[in-house]
Amino acid sequence: MVKKLILIVEDNERNRRLIRDVLRFKGYETMESETAEAGLQLAREFRPALILMDIELPGMSGIEALGDLRANHETQSIPVIAVTASSATHNRQQILAAGFDGFQPKPIELRRFLEAIRQMLDRPPERDAS
């Protein structure tokens, strides 16, 4: 398996560590950020294969960060999965309507979480409309 880089943007250390450890155990490379602002910088610099983004972050929210990712030609095609404790149906619909490529509720259910990541990384890249 080719190691794919996944950026984890999560302010809670325990959640970040759990996600990192699970992904590394499965052979993925990871990098981490506690804030959306730092995550945006890492995304522009390293262009990960996937971003896992918490919604409620200090400072800029995950939804605002997604808007910045989509507005930047260097990062607009990186798939982003929301990983959040906001699992109410209306919140899930709002999150997906904001443009996230997927949604995973916290606490994460490992099998479903890993399957969502695998499916996202196995998708063919989208072509630019330009």
C-alpha positions, -999 to 999 in steps of 0.1 A, spaced: 0 0 0 13 35 -9 14 55 23 -11 84 20 -8 115 41 -38 125 62 -41 158 79 -59 157 113 -73 191 124 -86 185 159 -82 206 191 -88 178 216 -55 160 223 -71 127 232 -93 126 200 -63 137 179 -41 110 194 -67 83 190 -72 91 153 -35 94 147 -27 61 163 -55 42 145 -44 57 111 -7 50 116 -15 14 127 -33 10 94 -3 23 75 -12 59 68 11 89 74 -4 116 95 2 152 104 -17 172 129 -30 206 138 -49 220 168 -64 249 149 -80 255 115 -55 283 108 -25 260 113 -43 232 94 -48 255 64 -11 263 63 -2 226 65 -27 218 37 -12 244 14 23 233 22 20 195 21 -12 189 1 -24 158 20 -45 131 3 -73 137 29 -82 161 57 -101 151 88 -116 183 102 -133 189 135 -161 215 132 -158 233 165 -123 246 167 -108 276 186 -107 306 164 -118 297 129 -144 269 127 -140 238 105 -168 251 82 -149 284 77 -117 265 71 -134 244 45 -145 276 27 -108 287 26 -97 253 13 -123 253 -15 -114 289 -25 -77 281 -29 -68 264 -62 -40 245 -45 -63 229 -19 -98 230 -35 -97 193 -46 -85 178 -13 -113 157 2 -123 168 36 -143 146 61 -160 164 90 -153 145 123 -175 161 149 -197 155 180 -225 175 163 -243 143 151 -278 156 151 -295 151 117 -299 188 109 -262 194 118 -251 166 96 -272 180 67 -257 215 73 -222 201 74 -226 182 42 -244 211 25 -213 233 34 -193 211 11 -176 184 32 -170 152 14 -181 131 43 -192 131 79 -181 109 108 -196 114 143 -177 113 175 -170 92 193 -157 74 163 -168 39 155 -135 24 142 -148 1 115 -171 27 100 -144 54 103 -117 34 86 -141 23 58 -150 59 52 -114 69 49 -106 40 26 -135 48 3 -125 85 2 -89 77 -7 -99 51 -33 -122 76 -51 -108 87 -85 -97 124 -84 -122 149 -96 -114 168 -127 -112 206 -125 -141 223 -143 -118 250 -156 
